[in-house]
Amino acid sequence: MRRIGLTIATFILFFSLVAPHAANAATLSSSLTVSPVNLVEGQPLLANVQASVASTGQYFNAFFLGGTVTFYSGTGQNTAQSIPYGASAISLFQSITYASAGTYLLSYLINAVISESYQQYEILHYYTGIVGWRSCGVFGLSDCPIYGQIPVWGYRTYSTTNYVSGSGNLFVTIVPVPAALPLLLAGLGALGFVGWRKQQSVRRSAMAVPALA
């Protein structure tokens, strides 16, 4: 019974080491921030999506192979950006301008392809040569080599491809331009124009004096 139990335990351990690994989805973390926080209609907003991938379990070395990050402004204007190859963490920016005041749902969607590695215990190669000794010669008093081939076991690293996705959103509030601001800008423009006309008049008068003399 002890030998049977030992055989079963050895088989279970062996199977756990050499069994193929199933596809494993890494953990995707992401966030969305905007600046500036207080926005006026017509003022550009800068949205920033940060994302990273991390392997779990027996997997390691997760990184992006590609994919897209799509920004949804909440006004029907959507923009997609490509995820760069080889990075485990990304930071993408998108400029958005809201022409009208109001509250908008700004969101994003990540669809990415990632690579990660794992190790599997298997036969790496075979050794060919002396695998043992036997008695030989007269009366078996000599030792003769036994030649054969035996497997050499070890861990081999493999890569696998998986798909990950993530999303997030936040509300942005756009306030209207103050009612007095257009009048103020118009007044400043009028004062500037009057000043320019006055300078032009003075220059023309100064140029005309020598001619009269």
C-alpha positions as CSV (number, residue, x, y, z in Angstrom):
1,M,0.0,0.0,0.0
2,R,2.9,2.4,0.8
3,R,4.3,1.8,-2.7
4,I,0.9,2.4,-4.3
5,G,0.5,5.7,-2.4
6,L,4.0,6.8,-3.3
7,T,3.3,6.0,-7.0
8,I,0.1,8.0,-7.0
9,A,1.7,11.0,-5.3
10,T,4.6,10.9,-7.7
11,F,2.2,10.8,-10.7
12,I,0.2,13.8,-9.3
13,L,3.4,15.8,-8.8
14,F,4.7,14.9,-12.3
15,F,1.4,15.8,-13.9
16,S,1.3,19.2,-12.2
17,L,4.8,20.0,-13.4
18,V,4.4,19.0,-17.1
19,A,0.7,19.7,-17.7
20,P,0.1,22.5,-20.3
21,H,-0.8,25.9,-18.8
22,A,-4.2,27.3,-19.5
23,A,-4.5,30.9,-20.9
24,N,-4.3,33.4,-18.1
25,A,-5.6,36.9,-18.2
26,A,-3.3,39.4,-16.5
27,T,-4.7,42.1,-14.2
28,L,-5.4,45.4,-16.0
29,S,-5.5,48.6,-13.9
30,S,-6.5,52.0,-15.3
31,S,-7.6,55.5,-14.3
32,L,-8.9,58.7,-15.9
33,T,-8.0,62.3,-14.9
34,V,-8.7,65.7,-16.5
35,S,-7.1,69.1,-16.3
36,P,-8.0,71.8,-15.6
37,V,-10.8,70.9,-13.2
38,N,-12.8,74.2,-13.6
39,L,-13.7,74.6,-17.3
40,V,-15.3,77.3,-19.3
41,E,-17.1,76.6,-22.6
42,G,-14.7,76.7,-25.5
43,Q,-11.7,76.0,-23.3
44,P,-9.6,72.9,-24.2
45,L,-9.7,70.0,-21.7
46,L,-6.8,67.5,-21.4
47,A,-7.9,64.0,-20.6
48,N,-5.3,61.5,-19.4
49,V,-5.8,57.7,-19.3
50,Q,-3.1,55.7,-17.4
51,A,-3.1,51.9,-17.6
52,S,-0.8,49.0,-16.6
53,V,-0.9,45.2,-16.8
54,A,0.5,42.7,-14.2
55,S,0.7,38.9,-14.3
56,T,-0.9,36.7,-11.8
57,G,-0.3,33.2,-10.5
58,Q,2.5,31.3,-12.3
59,Y,2.8,33.9,-15.0
60,F,5.2,36.8,-15.3
61,N,6.6,39.6,-17.5
62,A,3.3,40.9,-18.8
63,F,3.4,43.7,-21.4
64,F,1.2,45.2,-24.1
65,L,1.5,43.9,-27.7
66,G,-1.0,46.5,-29.0
67,G,-4.6,47.6,-28.9
68,T,-6.5,50.9,-28.6
69,V,-7.7,53.4,-26.0
70,T,-10.9,55.1,-27.1
71,F,-11.9,58.4,-25.6
72,Y,-15.7,59.2,-25.5
73,S,-16.3,62.9,-25.0
74,G,-20.0,62.6,-24.3
75,T,-20.9,64.8,-27.3
76,G,-20.6,62.1,-29.9
77,Q,-17.0,62.9,-30.8
78,N,-14.9,59.8,-30.1
79,T,-11.1,59.4,-30.6
80,A,-9.0,56.2,-30.6
81,Q,-5.3,56.1,-29.8
82,S,-3.0,53.1,-30.4
83,I,-1.3,51.4,-27.4
84,P,2.5,51.3,-27.9
85,Y,4.2,47.9,-28.2
86,G,6.4,46.6,-25.4
87,A,5.2,48.7,-22.5
88,S,3.7,47.4,-19.2
89,A,2.4,50.8,-18.3
90,I,1.0,53.5,-20.6
91,S,-0.1,57.2,-20.3
92,L,-2.2,58.6,-23.2
93,F,-3.5,62.2,-23.5
94,Q,-6.4,63.5,-25.5
95,S,-7.5,67.2,-26.0
96,I,-11.2,67.8,-26.0
97,T,-13.1,71.1,-26.4
98,Y,-16.7,71.5,-25.3
99,A,-18.4,74.3,-27.2
100,S,-21.4,74.6,-24.9
101,A,-21.9,74.7,-21.2
102,G,-23.3,71.7,-19.4
103,T,-22.4,68.4,-17.7
104,Y,-20.9,65.7,-19.9
105,L,-20.0,62.0,-19.2
106,L,-16.4,61.6,-20.3
107,S,-15.4,57.9,-20.6
108,Y,-12.8,55.6,-22.1
109,L,-12.5,52.0,-23.3
110,I,-9.4,49.9,-23.4
111,N,-9.1,46.9,-25.7
112,A,-5.6,45.4,-25.6
113,V,-3.5,42.4,-26.6
114,I,-0.9,41.4,-24.1
115,S,1.9,38.9,-23.8
116,E,3.1,37.1,-20.7
117,S,5.4,34.2,-19.9
118,Y,5.3,31.0,-17.9
119,Q,7.6,28.1,-17.3
120,Q,6.9,24.4,-17.9
121,Y,8.8,21.4,-16.5
122,E,9.7,19.1,-19.4
123,I,12.4,17.1,-21.2
124,L,15.0,19.6,-22.4
125,H,17.3,17.1,-24.2
126,Y,18.6,13.6,-24.0
127,Y,21.9,12.4,-22.6
128,T,23.6,9.6,-24.6
129,G,26.5,7.8,-22.9
130,I,27.2,5.6,-19.9
131,V,24.1,5.2,-17.9
132,G,25.3,2.5,-15.5
133,W,27.6,-0.4,-14.8
134,R,27.4,-4.2,-14.9
135,S,29.5,-7.1,-13.9
136,C,31.4,-8.7,-16.6
137,G,34.6,-10.6,-17.4
138,V,35.7,-13.8,-15.8
139,F,33.5,-14.7,-12.9
140,G,32.0,-11.2,-13.1
141,L,34.9,-9.6,-11.4
142,S,35.1,-6.7,-13.8
143,D,32.8,-3.7,-14.3
144,C,31.6,-2.9,-17.8
145,P,29.7,0.3,-18.7
146,I,26.1,0.2,-19.8
147,Y,25.5,2.6,-22.7
148,G,22.1,4.2,-23.3
149,Q,20.0,7.4,-23.5
150,I,18.2,9.1,-20.7
151,P,16.1,12.3,-20.7
152,V,17.3,15.5,-19.0
153,W,14.5,17.4,-17.4
154,G,14.2,21.1,-16.6
155,Y,12.1,24.3,-16.9
156,R,11.5,25.9,-20.3
157,T,10.0,29.4,-20.7
158,Y,7.1,30.0,-23.0
159,S,5.0,33.0,-24.0
160,T,1.3,33.2,-24.4
161,T,-1.0,35.9,-25.8
162,N,-4.2,37.1,-24.0
163,Y,-6.8,39.9,-24.4
164,V,-7.7,42.4,-21.7
165,S,-10.2,45.2,-21.5
166,G,-11.1,48.0,-19.1
167,S,-13.1,51.2,-18.9
168,G,-13.9,54.1,-16.7
169,N,-15.7,57.5,-16.7
170,L,-16.3,60.7,-14.9
171,F,-18.5,63.7,-15.2
172,V,-17.1,67.1,-16.3
173,T,-19.0,70.3,-15.8
174,I,-18.5,73.1,-18.3
175,V,-19.6,76.6,-17.1
176,P,-20.7,79.4,-19.5
177,V,-18.6,82.4,-20.3
178,P,-19.6,85.3,-18.0
179,A,-22.1,87.6,-19.8
180,A,-20.0,90.7,-19.2
181,L,-16.8,89.2,-20.6
182,P,-17.7,89.7,-24.3
183,L,-18.7,93.3,-23.6
184,L,-15.4,93.8,-21.8
185,L,-13.4,92.3,-24.6
186,A,-15.3,94.4,-27.1
187,G,-14.6,97.6,-25.1
188,L,-10.9,96.8,-24.8
189,G,-10.8,96.2,-28.6
190,A,-12.5,99.6,-29.2
191,L,-10.1,101.4,-27.0
192,G,-7.2,99.8,-28.7
193,F,-8.5,100.8,-32.1
194,V,-9.0,104.4,-31.0
195,G,-5.5,104.5,-29.7
196,W,-4.1,103.1,-32.9
197,R,-6.0,105.7,-35.0
198,K,-4.7,108.5,-32.8
199,Q,-1.1,107.3,-33.2
200,Q,-1.6,107.1,-37.0
201,S,-3.0,110.7,-37.0
202,V,0.0,112.0,-35.0
203,R,2.4,110.4,-37.4
204,R,0.8,111.9,-40.5
205,S,0.8,115.4,-38.9
206,A,4.5,115.0,-38.0
207,M,5.3,114.0,-41.6
208,A,3.3,116.9,-43.1
209,V,5.0,119.8,-41.1
210,P,8.4,119.8,-43.0
211,A,6.5,119.9,-46.3
212,L,4.6,123.1,-45.3
213,A,7.9,124.8,-44.2
